[in-house]
Amino acid sequence: MSLLVVGLSHRSAPVSVLERASLSADAKIKLLHDTLAAEPAAEATVLATCNRIELYADVDKFHAGVAELSTLLAQHSGVALEELTPYLYVHYEDRAVHHLFSVACGLDSMVVGEGQILGQIKDALALGQELHTAGRLINDLFQQALRVGKRAHSETGIDRAGQSLVTFGLEQLAVHLPVDAWAKGKRALVIGAGSMSSLAAATLARVGVAEVVVANRTAERAERLAEILVASGTGVVARAVPMSAVADELTRVDVVVSCTGATGLVLTGEDVAEAVAGAGARAAGTEGPAGLVPSPSLPDPRGPRPRTPAPQTPPGPAERGLTAGAAGFVDADVVARLKAAAEAGVRLADGGVARTIAPGAGAADGCPVEVLAGDGRAALTGVDANSLELHGTWADQGEAAAQRQPRKGARSQVDVAPVRLALLDLAMPRDIDAAVHRIPGVRLVDIESLAEASADAPMAADVDAVRAIVAEEVAAFGAAQRAAHITPTVVALRAMAAEVVAMEVARLDGRLPDLDERQRAEVTQTVRRVVDKLLHAPTVRVKQLASEPGGAGYAEALRELFDLDPQTVASVSRADAADKNDDSGRAS
């Protein structure tokens, strides 16, 4: 066995690199074809999720294999090799098996113990089988990984330590509130209808949202998911809409979960800003606890809301203390505070898990720009270029400072922030522009912020039990593979022995033609028993020795001692591999 894994994950690379290196469906297919075309690889498959990109291959040369697989990953991901190399990890033979089994059990996941990875491993095996790039080793390895993952979840409490990425993301949106209390009565938009989006929709229905709207490029899949949600018995109202309706739906909903396979942004900062402004326009004088507007398609479960007076004509520039500037009207006090903040190095304490700028909270947080617009947008339209540059500098400093702030401190910043629209982006590359967290009243949780939050997640006591299972299964898999490696040699030896018996019985027939059938059968059986007894102990013992670490040389010793034809051994190996592939079928 010469199993090699080359890859990168959320543990080895920043999300920005993972995002750029993500593989489309076509890229994965081309990568596997090119891997088999490369000299060192005999079989391969790729495991690509939002948290990892790993290429598994059976290679005959370690160093050549590492170089070739690394180069192929760089070529097909579009990230230059010299930039990708610092983030790559390599596992070989038993360490590679240990890595995949750990991944299958959720030990290497962003959320420890999550079970979604099993489906992704199954998909990786199915892709290798479909493209005929997965041979005996890859089939055996991934089938066993699926069994090990299921065993870990059934025999330990790892599920108590882990949860789905969807649930974890919703917890971060809810901050310190229980998810079901936070979600009750809300309206949600789910963009995408794949496995992760379907899980998100089902989770939202389970935790008590009032309505789920599903948008997908393929209408049939969106409609099917909506039908499943309605039939789930949760009482949720569900409907499907085309992707062209997303902009309008954004103004109606409280929560958005997006996970598509798009290579570009699905929601830009402009889309979200317009939606937040549109929600304010739709309110027509009604406002709920979170500043969100109930959809006219569903009675508001939070009850009637008080109406506010009709909007008055906004005060003119002079009434607001604005004076004419190079780019229009400029608030002299705003400019003064912008400059003072820049000189003093004031930074925004806003970062960590959920990124929110609350309407009206700018000055209190140290932002030198007042929030004047009624829809929660900063009144920057009339600010001159120099002032805008100072504001941009302040915001960029805040972004950098946020990375250095303790997460608990950052989290306290969002506890009091009213949220008009909560966004959960589970796609890689991202579906939602990361800059939307600067829009007042918007909270964004994405893969990057989940990675930060997961670093603080407690480990369950059952993790140790899962690690013990992984170690046991790795040893068993290695022993089975080494034993299987010598099996063709043993089969070839027994075939040669049977041939010798047949030749000697034929020679005996020529010398003793008067033997009747019963006598001839008895002689033949006796010779076969003698040969079997002579071969039994050596073949059993050689299998035991070969299953131990370092036992690969016993097969070669057996071939040398009995002068076995290498072609015969190879033909047995090929036949055995073909039988195994036929039996394995699709990933179970």
N, C-alpha and C positions, 0 to 999 in steps of 0.2 A: 504494500500500500504506500503510495506517494501522494497523499492528499495535500494540496496547497490552497490556502486562503489568502487573498490579498484584498484589502478593503479599507473603508473609513466609516466612522460612525459618529454619533453625537458625543461619544467619549474621547475621540481623538481629534475631531475637527470642529471649528466653529460652524454655526448654522449657515453663515454666509457662504462658506465653502461647500457644505453639503447641498445647499440650494443650487449653486452653480453646477455642481457635479451630478445632479439628479439625471436619471436616464428615462427617456420616453420609451414607449412600448417598442417602437421601431429600432431605437438605439440598443435595447436589450437583445433583440433578435440578431442584429448585425454584430454585436459584441460576441455573442456565443458562436456564431458562424466563424468569425475571425479567430476566436480562441482555438477552435478545433483545427483551423487551417494553420495555426502556428505550430512549429515543430515540437515544443516540449509537452503539449497537452494532448491527452487521448480522449478525455470527456470533460464536460463542464456544465455548470449552470450558474445563474446569477440571482442573488437575493437582494432586491432593491426595495426599500421602504422609505418612509419620510425620515427615518433616523439612521439609516445605514445603506451602504452600497458595497456588496461583497461578491467577489468572483471566486467560485470554487472550481478546482480543476484537479484531475489526476495527471501528474507530470512525471517524466522520467529523469529530469534534472532539476535540482532545487534552484541553483543560482540563475540558470537560464529561464526557469519558470517564473521566478520572481520578476526578473527584468521584463519578460514578455508580457506577463499579466498586468504589471504596473503601466507599461507603455500602452496597452490596449485600453485600460481604464481611462487613462488620460485622453487618448484619441477620441473615444466615444462619449466621454463626458464633456469634452470641449474645454477642460481646464488643463493648462500647460503642465507637463510632467514635473518640471522643476518647482512649480507652485504646489502641485498635489503631493509630491513625495513626502514632505515633512509630516503630513497628516495620515499617511498610510500605515497600516499594521500588517504583519505577516504571521501566519500560523501554519505549522507543518506537521503532518502525520497525526500523532495522538493529541498534540496541542490544538490542531485544527478541529478534530472531533470534539474535544472538550469545549472549544469555543462555540460550535454550532449547538451542542446539547445545552449549554448555558443560555444561549440565545433562545432556544425553543422553550425553556422553562421560564423565561421572562427575567432571568437574572441580569441580563445585559441591556434590558429595556430602559427607556427614559423613566417609565413608571414601573418599578420593580414588581414582577408577578403578573403583569398584564397578559391576557391570553390571546390577543389579536395576532400576535406574531406567529402562532401556529397556522393560521389561515394563510399568512404571507409565505411561510415555508412551504406549505402545500402548493401554493401557486408557483413558487420557484421550481419545485420538482415537476409540476405539470408542464411548465414551459420547456424544461429540458427534455422531458419525454416527448412532447409534441414536436420539437425540433430535432429529435433523435441525437441530442448532444449529451444526454445522461446515459451512461453505461452502468455496469454492475456496481461499481463503487459508489457513484452518486446516488443511484437508486437505493442501495443498502443504507447509505449514510442518512439520507433525508427521510426515508421510511422509519428508520430507527429514531431519528430526532423527533418525529411526530409522536412516536410511542413514548419516548422519554418525557416529552412535554406533557402529554396527557397523564402519565404516571405521577409526575410532580404535582399536578393540580388535583389529582384524585387522592393521593396518599398524604399530602401535607396541607397546611393552611396557607400556602403561598397566596391564594386568592384574597385572603384577608389583608395581606401586605400590599397587594397590587390592585389595580383597577384599570378600566379602559382609559385610553388617552382622552376620550370624549368626556368621561366623568371627571377626570382630573382637570381638564380644561374648564368645564362648567364650574367646578369648585373654585378655580381662580377667578372666574368672572363674578361669582357670588361673594368673593372676599371671605369674610368670616361667617356668613349666614349659611344655614343648611341649604343645600341645592334645591330641595323640593319647596322650601318656603320662598326662596328667591324666584323660582321658576313659575310658581302658581299663578295662573291666569295670564301669563305672558303669551305673546304671539311670536312665533319663530319662523325664520326663513332658512331652509337648508338648500345650499347650492351644490349640486352634484347628486348622483344616485348610485354611486359605487358602494363597495363594502363599508368603507369608513363613514360615508355620508348616510348610508342606511342605518348603521349603528347609532349615529348621532340623532337621526330622526326618531328611532325607537327609544333612545335614552331620554330625549326631550318629552316624548309622550308619556314615558313611565314616571318622570319626575313632576308631571302635572301642568305642562303648558296647555293653554286653551286651544291653540291652533298651530298647525305646522303646514307651511307652504313649501312645496318641493319644486325647485327649478333645475332643469337639466337640458342639455342640448338634444338628447334623444327623448322625445315626448313620451314614448311608450314606457320607458323605464321610470320616469317621474310619476306617471299615472299608476303604474303597478305599485310603486312604493307607497303612494298615497292610499291606495286601496288596502294594502297590508296594514297600514297604520289605523285606518278606520275600523278594520276587522279585528284589531288587537285587543279590544275590550277595555281600553284605557279611557274611552270617552272623548278622546281628542278629535277635533275637527281637522281634516287634512284635505288638501287639494293640490293639484299640479298646475304649474304655469310654465310658459316658455321662457327661455333665457332673456328674451326681449322685454319681459315684464318685470325683471329684477329691479330696475330703477324705481318703478312705481311701488313695488312691494316694500322696498327699503323704507319708504315713508310711513308704512303702516305697522311695521313689526318692531319688537323690542330687542330681539336676539337674532343674530345671523351666525350660522355655522357653515363654513365653506371648505370643501375638500374635493377638488377636481383634478384632472390630469392636464390642465392647461399649462402651456409653457410661458404664458405671459400673465399679467395681472387680470383678475376677473373684476375686482372692485378697486378703482383708483381713489386717491384722496379726494378728487373732485366729485366722483360719484357719491361718496359718503357725505361730503359737505353739503351737496345739493339735497341729499335725502334728509339730512338733519334739518336743513332750512325748510324743505317741503313738509316735513312732519309738523313744524311749527305753523306753517300756513294751513295745513289740514285741520289743526286743532280748533280753529275758529272760535277761540275763547274757552276751550276745555283743556284741562291739564290734570294728569294723574299723579300719583305719588312719585313716579320716576321721571315725570316730564314726558311721558309717552302717550301716544294717541291711539285709542281703540279703533280697530278696523270696523267700518260700517257693516261688514259681512257677518259680524258676530256680536251679540250683546256683551257689553263690558262686564266681566265677572267681578270687577272691583267696585261696581255700583255707580250711581250717578255722580257727576262731578260738578262743583260750582262753576258758574260762568263768570268770567271777568269782563269788565267794561270793554266796549268796542274800542279798537285801537284809535288813538288820537293822532292828529297830525304831528309828526316829530318836530322837535324844536329846531330852529335854524342854526347855522354854524355859529353865529354870534352869541346865541343863547347858550350854547354848549361851551363857550370859551375858546372857540377855534379861531385862528387867524390865518390869513392867506400865506401860503408857502410855495416853494418851487413846484410841487406836484399837486397843488390844490390847497385845501384847508388843513392846517396842522395845529394840533393841540400843543401849545408851548410847554405846558406842564409835562405832557407825555415825553416830549423830546428831552426835556431836562432830566427826567427820571431815567430815560434810556441811557443817556450819557453817564449819569451818576452810577447807574448799575454796572455799566461796562467798566468804568474806572475802578469801582470797588470790587469787581470780579464776582458779582452776585450770581449764584447758580440755582437752578431749579431742582428741588429735591423731589424729583418725579422719575421713577424707574422701577425696575423689578418686574413683578409678575403682571400687574395690570396697569396699563399706562392711560391716565386720564387727565385732562385739563377741564376743570369744571367751569361753567359759565360764571363769570364774575369773580373768579378766584385768582385772576392773574396777578393783581397787585399784592394780594395777601401772600402769594407764594414767592414774591420777589420779581415777578415779571413786570417790566417797566411799561407795559402797554395796558391801558384800561380796556375792559370789555364793555363796550357801549351798546352794541347792536342788540336788539331785543331777541333775536334768534340765537344769541350765544356766540356770535362770531366777533372776533376782535376788530375794532374799528381802525383798520390799517389803510383803508382806501386812500385817505388823503395825506398820509405820512410821506415825507420826502425820502429820497433814496438813501441818504445818510442815516436817517432814523431807522429805516427798514434794515439796513446793514447792521446797525447796533442791535436791533431786535433779533436778527438772525444769529449774530454772534452769541447773544445771551442764550438763545434756544440750543445752539450747538454745544455750548459749555454745559448746559443742563443735561444734554444727552450723554456727554462724556462723564459728568459727575454722577449721573444715575448709575453707571456701571460700577462706580466705587462705593455707592451707598449700601449699607447693610439692608438686606431684603426686608427685614422686619420693619425698619424705619420707613422704607419706601412704601410698604403696604399700608402703614398708618396714614399715608397721604391720601389714599384712595378711599378710606373708610367713610369720609364725609362728603365725597364728591358725588353730586347727583348725576345719574347716567341716563342719557336719552337713547343711546344705541350701544348694545354690547355685541362685540364681534369675536368669534372664535375661528381662527385660521389654522387648519390642520393639514394644509397642503404643502408639498415640497416639490418644486419651488412654490413660494408663497402665492396665494390667490389674492390677498388683500395688501394694499400698499402699507408698509410699516409706518408711514408718516401720518396715518389717520389718527394716531394717538394724540396728535397735537390739536385735533379738532375739538372744540369745547363740547363736553357732554358725551364723548365717545370713549369707550373702553375697549382696548384690543388685547387679546391673548393669542399668541402665536407659538410656533414651535420653539422659537428662541427663548421666549419668556417661560415656556413650560420647562425647558432644559434648566433654566436658572432655578425655578421653583423646585424641581425634582431633586436638586442637590441637597435640599433641606428635608426631604421626605424621610420619615423614620423607616428603618429596616425591621421587618418582622422576625421573630425568633425562628419561624419556620424556614427562613432562608438557609440556615445551616443544614437543615434536613434535606433541602433541595440540593445543596452542594454535595452532600454525601451521596445522593441518588445519582447525580451527574458523574461523580468519580467512579462509582460502581459500574455505571452503564458504559463509560468510556473504556474501562478495563475489559468488560465483557465484549464490547464491539471490537476492540483491538485483537483480543484472543480469537474471536470468530473469524475475523478477516485473515489473520495469520494462518489459522487452521485451514481456511478455504484456499489459501494460496498454495498449500501443499497437496490439497485433495487431487488436483489433476495428475500430479506425479504419482500418487498412490494408485489412482485409477489406472494409469498407464502401466504401472508395475504389475497390477493384478491382471490386466489384459495380456501382458507379455507372458505371465505365468500360465494363464488359460491356454494360450497358444502353444506353449511348450507341452502341456498335458495333452492337448489334442494331437500334436505331432507324435508323441510317444505312444499314445493309444493306437494311432494309425500304424505305426511301426510294429507294434505287438500283434495287430491283426494280420500283418504280412507274415510274421513268424509263426503264429499259432492260428491258422485258419480254421481249425476244427472247434474253436470255442463257440458255444451256443450263445444266444442273446443274453441269457441270464448271467452267464459267467463273464461275458464281455462287459456288461453293465456293472457288475460287482468290481471288476478290476479297475474300470474307469473311475468309479466312485471312490475307491481306495486311494488311487493316485491323487485325485482332487483333494481328498481330506488331508493327505500328507502335505501337499503344497499349501493349503489354507492354514494348517497349523504352523507351518514354518514361517508364513508371512504374517500371521495374526499379531503376535507380540511386537515385532518390529514396526509394523504400520500403525498400530495403536500408540505405541510409544513415540514414534516420530511425529504424530499429530499432536500429542501432548507437548512435546518439546518445541514444536513449531509455533504453538499458541502462546508461548512465553516470549517476553521481550528479547529481541536478538535472535529469535528462532528462524528467521527467514533463510538462513544458510542450509538448513536441513534438507530442503527440497533439492537444492543443487547437489548436496552430498549423495542423496538417494539416486539421482540421475546418473552420477558418476559411478557409484558402486555397482549398479545393475546395468550400466551401459544402455540407458533408455534413449530412444530416439527423441530428440527435442521437438521434432515436427508432430510426433504422436501426442506428446504432452500439450503442445500448443493447440492442437485440434480438439482435445478434450476440454481445454480452457474455453475455447470459443463456443463449443456446444453448450457448456455449462452456463456461460454468460447469456447466450440466446434464450435458454430455458428460463433463466431468472428474469430476464426482461419481459418475456411473454407472461410469466406468472404475476409480475408486479403490477402490470396494468397501469391505471392512473393512480395518482397519490391518494391514499385512503385518509 
